[in-house]
């Protein structure tokens, strides 16, 4: 194996996506696939961050709204949205985004610390943004993927505990961080659309592979409580 040349820095791949007109960058170690919009089954008593669940190749995938975590204007899912499959450890979920722009190679030295940028003062700083990459119209906020997913799971678990603890609400098992799965029974059928694109690490900018997924039904939602 050839030794790396002196002075070179490792490069990472980032998925650049749009939400509410803003550009965000998420490592492809977390962002695994780009999915087309599809029907999903709502989850009873779920907090607003948990939109529902759908079937992907025989696995039930929670569908979440990241708007609060991205600090953008909240809006419901629509037919024209794109879904981004996010994975870390045992946790897998899909997030609603407006559009995936490109898969971009980024060197560590290209990421500027957000708190050093004059545009990001103490009132606008997002705790899930760890830096900035690019300039002008192509500037993107680099997200801390592990911290983002941990925050999403914690918020949803807290919301579920609050909802099922209300008087008159039926009991639903809720997982604690680091424990088993959070499950909520549903009975509706969520048809499975035919196409997904895999984000390949190390691929050229914007490259994706088509992959077909079988149809199926969503009978329950499973949130595997993965830590950071």
C-alpha positions as CSV (number, residue, x, y, z in Angstrom):
1,X,0.0,0.0,0.0
2,X,1.4,3.4,-1.0
3,X,2.2,5.8,1.8
4,X,0.2,9.1,1.7
5,X,2.2,12.1,0.5
6,X,3.5,14.5,3.1
7,X,1.3,17.6,3.5
8,X,-1.9,15.9,2.2
9,X,-5.0,15.8,4.4
10,X,-7.8,13.1,4.4
11,X,-10.9,14.1,2.6
12,X,-14.5,13.2,3.6
13,X,-17.6,13.0,1.6
14,X,-20.6,15.2,2.5
15,X,-24.2,15.2,1.3
16,X,-25.2,18.8,0.6
17,X,-29.0,19.3,0.9
18,X,-31.5,22.2,0.9
19,X,-34.1,23.0,3.5
20,X,-36.1,26.2,3.5
21,X,-33.6,27.8,1.1
22,X,-30.6,27.0,3.2
23,X,-27.7,24.6,2.5
24,X,-26.6,22.0,4.9
25,X,-23.8,19.4,4.8
26,X,-24.0,16.0,6.5
27,X,-21.3,13.4,6.4
28,X,-22.0,10.4,4.2
29,X,-21.0,8.3,7.3
30,X,-24.5,9.3,8.5
31,X,-26.4,10.2,5.3
32,X,-26.6,6.8,3.4
33,X,-29.4,7.0,0.8
34,X,-31.6,9.4,-1.1
35,X,-35.2,8.3,-1.3
36,X,-38.1,9.5,-3.3
37,X,-41.2,10.8,-1.4
38,X,-43.6,8.0,-0.5
39,X,-46.7,7.4,1.6
40,X,-46.1,6.8,5.3
41,X,-48.2,5.6,8.2
42,X,-48.8,8.2,11.0
43,X,-47.8,7.1,14.5
44,X,-50.5,7.5,17.2
45,X,-49.7,10.1,19.9
46,X,-46.4,11.0,18.2
47,X,-44.7,14.4,18.7
48,X,-44.5,16.7,15.7
49,X,-40.9,15.6,15.0
50,X,-42.1,12.1,14.3
51,X,-44.2,12.2,11.1
52,X,-44.8,8.5,10.8
53,X,-43.2,5.4,9.4
54,X,-42.8,3.5,6.1
55,X,-41.5,0.2,4.9
56,X,-38.1,0.0,3.2
57,X,-36.9,-3.4,2.0
58,X,-38.8,-5.1,4.8
59,X,-37.6,-2.7,7.6
60,X,-39.9,-0.2,9.2
61,X,-38.2,3.3,9.0
62,X,-39.3,6.2,11.2
63,X,-39.9,9.4,9.2
64,X,-38.8,12.6,11.0
65,X,-39.0,16.4,10.5
66,X,-35.7,18.1,11.3
67,X,-36.9,21.7,10.8
68,X,-36.6,22.6,14.5
69,X,-33.1,21.1,14.7
70,X,-32.0,23.0,11.6
71,X,-33.6,26.2,12.9
72,X,-35.7,26.7,9.8
73,X,-39.4,27.5,9.3
74,X,-41.4,24.4,10.0
75,X,-43.7,23.0,7.4
76,X,-45.4,19.6,6.8
77,X,-44.1,16.9,4.5
78,X,-45.3,17.3,0.8
79,X,-45.3,15.2,-2.3
80,X,-42.3,17.0,-3.8
81,X,-40.0,16.4,-0.8
82,X,-36.9,14.2,-0.9
83,X,-36.1,11.8,1.9
84,X,-32.6,11.3,3.3
85,X,-31.9,8.0,5.0
86,X,-29.7,8.6,8.1
87,X,-27.9,5.8,9.9
88,X,-25.6,5.6,13.0
89,X,-25.0,2.4,14.9
90,X,-28.3,0.6,15.4
91,X,-30.3,3.7,14.6
92,X,-31.9,4.2,11.2
93,X,-34.4,6.9,10.2
94,X,-35.4,9.1,7.3
95,X,-35.5,12.9,7.3
96,X,-37.6,15.2,5.0
97,X,-35.5,17.6,3.0
98,X,-36.3,19.8,0.0
99,X,-33.5,18.6,-2.3
100,X,-30.2,16.8,-2.3
101,X,-27.8,19.0,-4.3
102,X,-24.5,17.0,-4.5
103,X,-22.1,14.7,-2.8
104,X,-19.0,16.8,-2.2
105,X,-15.5,15.9,-1.2
106,X,-14.3,18.2,1.7
107,X,-10.9,18.4,3.4
108,X,-10.9,19.1,7.1
109,X,-9.1,22.4,6.6
110,X,-12.0,23.6,4.4
111,X,-14.5,23.6,7.3
112,X,-14.5,26.9,9.2
113,X,-15.7,26.9,12.8
114,X,-19.1,28.5,12.9
115,X,-18.5,30.5,16.1
116,X,-15.6,32.3,14.5
117,X,-17.8,33.4,11.6
118,X,-19.2,37.0,12.1
119,X,-22.5,36.0,10.6
120,X,-23.1,33.4,13.4
121,X,-23.5,35.4,16.6
122,X,-24.7,34.0,19.9
123,X,-28.4,34.5,19.0
124,X,-28.3,32.6,15.7
125,X,-25.8,29.8,16.5
126,X,-27.2,26.3,16.1
127,X,-25.8,23.7,18.5
128,X,-26.0,21.1,15.8
129,X,-23.9,23.1,13.3
130,X,-20.2,22.5,13.8
131,X,-18.8,24.6,11.0
132,X,-19.2,26.2,7.6
133,X,-17.9,25.1,4.2
134,X,-18.0,26.9,0.9
135,X,-18.4,30.6,0.1
136,X,-21.2,33.0,-0.9
137,X,-24.2,31.2,-2.5
138,X,-22.6,27.8,-2.0
139,X,-21.9,28.2,1.7
140,X,-23.2,25.2,3.6
141,X,-23.7,24.6,7.4
142,X,-21.8,21.5,8.4
143,X,-24.0,19.4,10.8
144,X,-22.7,17.3,13.6
145,X,-24.5,14.1,12.5
146,X,-24.1,12.1,15.6
147,X,-25.2,14.9,17.9
148,X,-28.2,15.7,15.6
149,X,-29.5,12.1,15.6
150,X,-29.1,11.9,19.4
151,X,-31.1,15.1,19.8
152,X,-33.8,13.8,17.5
153,X,-34.2,10.6,19.4
154,X,-34.2,12.3,22.8
155,X,-36.8,14.8,21.6
156,X,-39.1,12.1,20.2
157,X,-38.7,9.9,23.3
158,X,-39.6,12.9,25.5
159,X,-42.6,13.7,23.4
160,X,-43.9,10.1,23.4
161,X,-43.5,9.9,27.2
162,X,-45.4,13.1,27.6
163,X,-48.3,12.0,25.3
164,X,-48.7,8.5,26.6
165,X,-48.6,9.8,30.2
166,X,-51.6,12.1,29.7
167,X,-54.9,11.0,31.3
168,X,-56.9,8.7,29.0
169,X,-54.0,7.8,26.8
170,X,-53.2,4.0,26.3
171,X,-49.8,2.8,27.5
172,X,-47.2,2.5,24.7
173,X,-43.7,1.1,25.5
174,X,-41.0,3.8,25.2
175,X,-37.3,3.2,25.0
176,X,-34.7,5.0,27.1
177,X,-31.5,6.1,25.5
178,X,-29.2,3.1,25.1
179,X,-32.1,0.7,25.6
180,X,-34.4,-1.2,23.4
181,X,-36.8,0.1,20.7
182,X,-39.6,2.5,20.9
183,X,-42.7,1.0,19.3
184,X,-46.2,2.3,18.5
185,X,-48.7,0.0,16.9
186,X,-50.5,1.1,13.7
187,X,-52.8,-0.7,11.4
188,X,-52.7,1.3,8.1
189,X,-50.8,0.1,5.0
190,X,-47.9,2.1,3.7
191,X,-47.2,1.2,0.0
192,X,-43.5,1.0,-0.9
193,X,-42.3,3.0,-4.0
194,X,-39.8,1.4,-6.3
195,X,-36.7,3.4,-6.2
196,X,-33.9,4.5,-3.9
197,X,-30.4,5.9,-4.5
198,X,-27.5,4.8,-2.4
199,X,-24.9,7.5,-1.5
200,X,-21.6,5.7,-2.1
201,X,-18.7,6.9,0.0
202,X,-15.7,7.7,-2.1
203,X,-17.9,8.2,-5.2
204,X,-17.5,11.1,-7.5
205,X,-19.5,14.3,-6.8
206,X,-23.2,13.6,-7.2
207,X,-22.8,9.9,-8.0
208,X,-25.6,7.6,-6.8
209,X,-26.6,4.0,-7.5
210,X,-30.2,3.0,-8.2
211,X,-31.7,0.2,-6.0
212,X,-35.1,-1.3,-6.1
213,X,-37.1,-1.9,-2.9
214,X,-40.0,-4.3,-2.5
215,X,-43.5,-3.2,-1.5
216,X,-44.7,-3.9,2.0
217,X,-46.9,-2.8,4.9
218,X,-45.9,-0.8,8.0
219,X,-47.4,-2.4,11.1
220,X,-45.3,-0.6,13.7
221,X,-42.7,2.1,14.1
222,X,-39.3,1.2,15.6
223,X,-36.8,3.8,16.9
224,X,-33.6,2.1,17.9
225,X,-32.1,4.2,20.6
226,X,-28.6,4.8,19.4
227,X,-26.2,6.9,21.3
228,X,-23.4,9.1,20.1
